[in-house]
């Protein structure tokens, strides 16, 4: 997928202190979403390898996946994953929690992905992302959450269904004909279950590797047994949703 410049949305006529808070939370949330995407890319890039029945140990230890996540993150952002010394406490805590979540998921899945003689393992990028997000939300409960969601007609796991805010952004913004590719949405002072939060959504587009399960012909069964969505290369496939609790 081609790299694109991420453009920031601006809010006018608010006090300078709010501008500073907004900028800090927006940069933090965007970095976190990018790190989450960087981790999932490791599993996506290794799908053929994971499903190779002729190989036992795949070499995809938690240490390897964490290290490659950092490489992918730096390639996407231009700054190091570990450059957190000048960041606030929430940033540092969240990035540490994300790495720990990746490690736990990869440690747990080793017997599955290393099973020789078995082809398709069912350990897909979306499965990895859901498991990591659940571990992360548990660790950061009440502070930050990550979720991989998609338009309602694309969602296969009900845990990933968009809430009202996410659905509005997916349908009214990301799916609109004039929306600029990879432009994110940041919203301040939204309310989730009575609590004020800041929210960020980063759109996700189908890469070539996604089309095996989500491409054409629409309605055909893919390797998982699910029905293909009929998606095409670079079509909107979903979004990463970040909530920062205030």
N, C-alpha and C positions, 0 to 999 in steps of 0.2 A: 504494500500500500504506500502510495507516495506520501512523503512528509508534507504537511501543510502548516502554515503559520496560524497559530491559535490567536484569535482576536478577542479582546476583552470588551465586555459590555460596560457602558458607563452609566452612572446615576447622577443626575443634576440636582442642584439646589438642596444639598444636605450638608450638615455641619462638617467641618474638617475632621473632627474626631471620628465621625462615622465613616468618612472616606478612608481613613487610616485603618479602621477595623475591617471595613469591607475589603480593602486591598489585601490585608493580611490573610483573612479567611479565604478569599478567592484564590490567591496564589497557593495557599496550603491545600485547599480542596483539589485544585487542578493538578498539583504535584502528586497528591495521593491517588487520584484517578489514573494518572499516567503510570505510576508505580504498579498499580493493580493490573493495568493493561500490559505492562512490561512483563509481569510474572506469567500472565496467561499466555503470552506469546511464546514463552519457553515450551509450554506443553503443546501449543499449536504447531510449532516448528518441528516437534519430535513425534507427531502422531503416527507417521509411517513406521518409525523406529519402535514406538511403544507397541504397535500391533503386529510386529514381526514375530511369528511363532518360532522361528529358528534361533532366536537369541534369548538367553536367560537374563542375566544381569544387564539391564539397559544403561547402567551408568548414570541414571537420573536420580542421584541421591538428593536429599534436601539441601546439602551444601552446594551441589552443582546448580540446582535450580535457583537458589538464593543468589549465587555468584552471577549467573547469567541474567537474572532479573536486574541486577545492578548495572550490568553492561547495557542491557536494553534501555533502561531508564536514562542512563547518561547519553546514549545515542539519540534519544527522543527529546531530551531537555537541554543538553549541553552542559549540565552540571552534575556532579557526583551524587550518588545516592546517600553517601555518608557525610555529605557537607551540611551537617545539621547543627554545628556548634553555634551558629549565629541565629538559629531558629528558636521559636518559643517552645515552651514545655510541651504543649499539645502536639506540635509538629514532631518533636523528637519521640514522644511516647507513641504516637500513631504509627510512625515508620518502624519503630522497634516491634510493635504489635503485629504489623503486617508481615514482617520477616518471620516472626515466631509462628504466625498462622500458616505461612507457606511451608515452614519446616514441619509443623505438625501434620499437615495434610500429606506431604510427600513421604514422611516417615510411615504413616499409616497405610499408604497405598503401595509400598514396595512389594509385598507378596503378590499383589495383583499384577502390576506391570512387569514383574520379572518372571512371571509364570511361563516357562518354556512349553511349546506345543499348543498354546492358545493364541489365536489371532486377535480378533477384535476384543478389547478389554472393557469397553464401556467407559473408559477414563478419558472423556472428551474435554476440550478447553472450557466449555460451559459448565461441566460438572466440577472441574477443578476450581473455577471461579466461584461457583456457588458454595463449595466447601470452605474455601478460603474466606469468603465474605462472612459466612456463619461463624467461623472461628474468630474473625476480627471483631464482629459485632458483639460477641460474647466478652471479649477482652476489653473492649472500649465502650461498653454499655453506658448509655446516658451521656456520652461525650461525642462520639463520631460513629457513623455507620457507612458501609459500602454496600451497594446492591447492583447486580447486573440485571437489567430489565429490558423489555422489548414491547413493541405495540401488541395490544391484546390479541390480535389475530395471529401473532407469531409465537406467543408464549406457550411452551410445552410443560413447564413445571409451574404449578400455581404459586409456589413460593416466590417466583420472579414476576408475578403480575404487577403492573404499574399501579401506584396509588393515583389519586385524583390529580395531584400536581404533575407527576411524571407522565400520566396519560395526556394531559393538556400540552405539555412541552413536546412530547413525541408527535402528536397529531397536528397541532397548530403551528409548531415551529420546525422541528426536524423533518417532517414529511412534506412541508410546504415547498412548492416548486422554486421559490426564490431563496431558500435557505442556503447559506454559504457552507460548503463542506467543512466539517470538523469545528465549526464555530460553536462554542459552548454557551450555556445559559447559567448565570449566577443570580440568585434571588436572595435578598435580605429579608429578615423578619417575617418569614413564613411561619405558620403554626402547624405543628404536628402533635396531636393528642394533647392540646392545650399548652404546649411548650413552644417558645419562640426559637426558631432555628434559622441558619443560613443554609441554602441548598445550591448544589451545582450538578448540572447534567452535561455529560460529554457524549456526543453521538458515536455510534459504532457502525461501521460499514462492512459489508461482506467482502472478504478477501477470497482469493482463488480456493484456498483450503476449506473455506466455509461452505462452498457450493456443493460439496459431496453430500452434505446433509440438508442444506437449505436451498439448493438451486432447482433446476428444472429436470424433468417435467413436474409441474405442480401437482401435488397429490400422490406422486409415486412414493413408495416406501424406501426410506434410506437404510443404512446399515444398522441403525438402532431400532428399526421398526416403526419410527415416526414418519409422518407425512411431510414431504418436502414442501416448502413455501413458494417455490417458483422464483426465488430471488436471483438477481443477476449481479455480476461483479460491480462493486461500489454502491449497491443499493443499501439503504438504511436497514440495518438488522436489529438494532437495539440501542442501548445507552448505558453508561455507567452513571449511577446516581449516588451522590455523596450528601450526607446530612451532617452539619456541624451544630451541635446543641449549644445554645447560649446560656 
